[in-house]
Amino acid sequence: MKLIQIITLLVFGLFCQGNWAQDTKDSNMPAENTEQQKQNKILSDSKESEEIQKRLQKAKMEAKKLERTEKKAEKNQKKAERELKKIEDLASEIASKKKTIAKTDKKIDRILRKMKKDEKKGKMSPKEMEKLDQKIDKLQNRMVKDRQKLEELESKQ
């Protein structure tokens, strides 16, 4: 009986030692696996961070390109607006010169009609006629200058 107890104790001891040895191997294996898993996780995290950095760089580049194109578009729009304003100003100036020429022409016609009318009636003295002739000459000179200016403006247009 004592012999059976000793044998059972020895078997139990060997059994426990075997389990303990297996437990230590099992515990070492997961430790190695977890360490390897940590390394794999670190590698994957670093790869992901590199990819994210690349994406950020691409996004920044795209943003810069968009800003440049927006600035170019704004610049072109301002340039087009200036050109349009120049054209409008030129057209306005041309219209103004034509109006001035028409007014001057009407003044000359009025003065000539008045001179003929007063000359027929005999109301005009030679001095008054000379003054009116000088006035007509000035108006005609102004009209010639206005026509030259009008031609310059039209050639610009």
C-alpha positions in Angstrom: 0.0 0.0 0.0 2.8 2.3 0.8 4.3 1.3 -2.4 1.2 2.2 -4.3 1.1 5.6 -2.6 4.7 6.2 -3.5 4.2 5.2 -7.1 1.0 7.4 -7.3 3.0 10.3 -5.9 5.8 9.8 -8.3 3.4 9.5 -11.2 1.5 12.5 -10.0 4.8 14.4 -9.7 5.9 13.5 -13.2 2.5 14.4 -14.5 2.6 17.8 -12.8 6.2 18.3 -14.0 5.2 17.5 -17.5 2.2 19.8 -17.4 4.4 22.5 -15.9 7.0 22.0 -18.7 4.2 22.2 -21.2 2.8 25.3 -19.6 6.2 27.0 -19.7 6.6 26.1 -23.4 3.1 27.3 -24.1 3.7 30.5 -22.2 7.0 31.1 -24.1 5.4 30.5 -27.4 2.7 33.1 -27.0 5.3 35.5 -25.7 7.3 35.0 -28.9 4.1 35.3 -30.9 3.0 38.4 -29.1 6.4 39.9 -29.6 6.3 39.0 -33.3 2.7 40.3 -33.5 3.9 43.6 -31.9 6.7 43.9 -34.4 4.2 43.1 -37.2 1.8 45.7 -35.8 4.6 48.3 -35.6 5.6 47.5 -39.2 2.0 47.8 -40.4 1.5 51.0 -38.4 4.7 52.5 -39.9 3.6 51.5 -43.4 0.1 53.0 -42.8 1.7 56.2 -41.4 3.9 56.4 -44.5 0.9 55.9 -46.7 -1.0 58.6 -44.8 2.0 61.0 -45.1 2.1 60.3 -48.8 -1.6 61.0 -49.1 -1.2 64.2 -47.1 1.6 65.3 -49.3 -0.5 64.6 -52.4 -3.4 66.5 -50.9 -1.1 69.5 -50.1 0.2 69.5 -53.6 -3.3 69.3 -55.0 -4.3 72.2 -52.7 -1.4 74.3 -53.9 -2.2 73.5 -57.6 -5.8 74.5 -56.9 -4.7 77.8 -55.3 -2.4 78.5 -58.3 -5.1 77.9 -60.8 -7.5 80.0 -58.7 -5.0 82.8 -58.6 -4.4 82.5 -62.4 -8.2 82.5 -63.0 -8.6 85.6 -60.8 -5.7 87.3 -62.6 -7.2 86.5 -66.0 -10.6 87.7 -64.9 -9.2 91.0 -63.7 -7.3 91.4 -66.9 -10.5 90.7 -68.9 -12.4 93.2 -66.8 -9.7 95.8 -67.4 -9.8 95.2 -71.1 -13.6 95.4 -71.1 -13.4 98.7 -69.2 -10.8 100.1 -71.7 -13.1 99.1 -74.6 -16.1 100.7 -72.9 -14.1 103.9 -72.1 -12.9 104.0 -75.7 -16.4 103.6 -77.0 -17.6 106.3 -74.6 -14.8 108.7 -75.7 -15.6 108.0 -79.4 -19.3 108.8 -78.7 -18.3 112.0 -76.9 -16.1 113.2 -79.7 -18.8 112.5 -82.3 -21.2 114.5 -80.2 -18.8 117.4 -79.8 -18.2 117.4 -83.6 -21.9 117.4 -84.2 -22.4 120.4 -81.8 -19.5 122.3 -83.4 -20.9 121.7 -86.8 -24.4 123.0 -85.7 -22.8 126.1 -84.2 -21.0 126.8 -87.4 -24.2 126.3 -89.4 -26.1 128.6 -87.1 -23.5 131.4 -87.3 -23.4 131.1 -91.1 -27.2 131.3 -91.3 -27.3 134.3 -89.0 -24.6 136.0 -91.0 -26.5 135.5 -94.3 -29.7 136.6 -92.8 -28.2 139.7 -91.2 -26.2 140.4 -94.3 -29.4 140.4 -96.4 -31.1 142.7 -94.0 -28.0 144.9 -93.8 -27.6 144.8 -90.1 -24.0 143.5 -90.0 -21.1 145.8 -90.0 -17.8 144.6 -91.5 -16.3 144.4 -88.0 -19.0 142.1 -86.8 -18.6 140.0 -89.9 -14.9 139.7 -89.3 -15.5 138.6 -85.7 -18.0 135.9 -86.8 -15.5 134.7 -89.5 -12.8 134.4 -86.8 -15.3 132.5 -84.6 -16.1 130.2 -87.5 -12.4 129.6 -88.2 -11.8 128.7 -84.5 -14.7 126.3 -84.5 -13.6 124.7 -87.7 -10.0 124.3 -86.3 -11.5 122.7 -83.2 -13.6 120.4 -85.3 -10.6 119.4 -87.4 -8.7 118.5 -84.2 -11.7 116.6 -82.8 -12.0 114.6 -86.1 -8.3 113.7 -85.9 -8.7 112.6 -82.3 -11.8 110.6 -83.4 -9.8 108.9 -86.1 -7.1 108.0 -83.6 -9.7 106.6 -81.2 -11.3 104.6 -83.9 -8.0 103.1 -85.0 -7.4 102.0 -81.4 -10.8 100.3 -81.4 
